[in-house]
């Protein structure tokens, strides 16, 4: 049977990895660098209240109205249809206390497992050190393990290998968090951390030139790629509190 026991710090991919970690009762860290996690961290850093919303569920606008929130729209629909999107820049000027429903096919979808785990955090490059600090404190206080999830992207046309598309920006974001953790790592987590340690001086260039980065730049959102690569820019760690993301104490 596949397992990363007995190691306390583990790494896995996508929705399946999230489901397996939740079934074990691990602390979960959701890493979706381009761009759910970066957007969520940016919003919470500036006082926003984020409601992750799986993109294939019911109309997010209906949910937003039911809780008195605004719904984030597609990047190219700002400002014609709304103020906020997955572009971190749209969330930098958010008014404290503003509620935003943030749909996403990857990070928000993985976040739906929050009610099955003791703690769920959202982390990435921009808050890697802060995320690790929060996790380390919990590992010291409780007999818990942590799984850091690289959400990955999705192929538009799934193949025999499924729809998960490996995304190095998520791998490096997960590796950054894992590299700051002193607790024993599984081989999978150790290699992930090593990838970040080996390349940390070139992180911005790697994110800029990776497949996902080039894809986003081609759509006109180069600023989003730049924002996501700013290592340890923020000290806020969003965690799931009931149905929304709030700053970790």
N, C-alpha and C positions, 0 to 999 in steps of 0.2 A: 504494500500500500504506500502511495506517495505521501511523504510527510517531511516537514522541516523540524520536527521535534528532535532533541530536547532544547533547541536553541531558543533564546528569548526574543531575539530580533530576526524577523523573517522578511522575505520579499516575494511578491507575486504580481501577476498581471491581470488586469481587466475585471470584468464582471464575474467570471468564474472564480478567479482568485479571491475576489471580495467575498463571494458567497461561502467559499471554503473557510476563509479566515473568520467570518461571522459565525459559522457553525462551531468553530473551536472556542469562540468567546474571546478572541484576541482584541486588543486595542487596534483600531483601524486608522491608517493615515492615507487619505485619498490624494494622489498626485496627478493632476491634469494641467500641465504647464501651459499649454496653448489651447484653451485659455481659461477654463473654468476656475482652476485653483488660483491663478494669478488675479483674476477678476474678483473672486470672493475675498481673498486676502486684502486686496486694495480697498474694497468696499468696507469691510469690517474695520480695517485700520482707521478709516475716516468716519466711523460711526454709523455706517449702514447696517441694516438688518436683512440678511439674505436668506431666502427660502429656496433651496435647491429643488429643481423640478425636472424629472425625467422627460425627455423631449417627446417620447412616444405615448405619453399618457394623455388624459383629457386636456381640453383647451386650457393652457396656463392663464389666459386672460380671465377666464371665469373664476379660477382659483384666486387670482390676484384681487379681483373685485370682492370676493367673499371675505378677505382678510384686510381690506383697505390698503392694498399694496399696488405698486406699479409693476408692470411686467417688462422684463428686458426683451428687446426686439432683436432681429437680425442686425448685424453690424451695418449693412448698407441701408437700413431703415432709420438710422439716427441722422437727423432729428425729426424726419417727417412723420414717423409713427410712434416715437418714444424717445426718452432721454438716455436710457441705459441699454447696454448690450454686453456681450462678452469682451469687448474692448476695455482693458483696464482704465484707459484715459477717460472714459465716460463716467467712471465711478469715483474719480479722484476728488470731484467737487460735490459729492453727495452730501446732503444735509443730514446731520446726526439724527438718528431715529427713523430715517426713511426706510420703508419696507420695500424690498424688491424681490420679485419672483424671478429666479435665474434659471431658465431652461438650458439643458446641456445633454448631449447624447452619451457622454462618457462620465465626467466627474459627478454631475448631478445624479445620474443613474446609479453609480456606485454608492452614492451617499444614502440611498434609500435603505441600506442595511443598518442604519444608525440605531434603530430600536432593538436590534438583535445583539448589540455589543456594548461593553461597559463604557467605552469612550470612542468617539469618532472625530478625528481632526482633519482639516484640510491644509495641506502643505505643498510647497514647491520651492524653487530656487530663492524666491524673494523673501521667504521666511524660514529657510532651512534650519538655521541655528536656533531660532526661537522654538520651532517645532520640536527639535531634538531636546531642548531644555525641558519642555513640558512633558514629553514622553519619559525622559530620564527620571524626573521627579515621581511619576506614577509607578515606574518600574521599581524604584527604590521603596516606595510605600506599600505596594501591593504585589501579590503573587500572580502577576499577569504577564502575558507576552504581547508583542506588537508585530503586526504585519503591515509593511509599507507597500501600498498598491500603486504601481504604474498603470494608469488607466488605459493608455494606448489610444489609438484612433480606430476608425472603422473604414473598411473598404466599402465603396459605394456598391460594388458587385461582389458579394461573398463568394468564396471559392470552396474547394473541398476542405480547406483548412479553417473555414469559418470566416467571420467578418473582422476579427481583431487584426489591426495593423500595428506592428511594433513601432513605438515612437521613442526615439532616443532622448527627446526633451523630457519625457516623463521618467525614463530610466536614470538620467542624470539628476533630475530633481529628487527622485527617491534615493539615489546614491548620496547626494549631498546630506540629506537628513540622516541616513544610516551612518555616514562617515563621522558624524558628531556624537554618535551613541557609543558608550563604552561597554555596554553589556554584550554578552557573547552572541555572535552573529552566525546564522546558518551559512553554508557555503554560497548559497544564492545571494544572500544579503551581503556577504563579504565581497563577492565579485562586483556586485552593483556599487557598493561603496568605493571599491578600487577604481572603477571606471570614472567616477567623479574625481577622486584624488589625483588620478593620472592626468586628467584633462582640465582641472579647475582653472588653470591659467588661460585656457582657451574657450571657456564656456560661452562667452558672448558670440564668438565666431562660429562655434559648433551649432548653437541654436539658430543663428542667422542663416547658416548654409545647409542645415539638415532639411530633409524632405518636407516636413511639416512647416518649417520656417519659410522655405521657398514658396510653398503652396499659399501660405497666408500673405506673404509679400506680393505674390502675383495678383492677389485679389485687392491690393491697395492698402493693406494693413501692416506695413512695416513697423509702425510704432508699437504695435502689439507684441511683435517679436522682440523688439528692443526692451520693452518693459518687462517681459517674462524672464529675461536673462540677467537681471540685476540682482546678483547674489546678496542675500541678507539685507535687502533694502528696508524691510519692515520687521518690527518686533512683535507683531500681533499674530496669534494663532487662533483661527476660527475653530470652534468645536460645535458639534450639534447639540443644541439645547432644545428639547422637545422637537419642533419641526423646523427650526431655523438655526442659522449659524450666528454665534455670539463670540466675543473675545474670551479666550481662556483666562481665568483669574490670574 
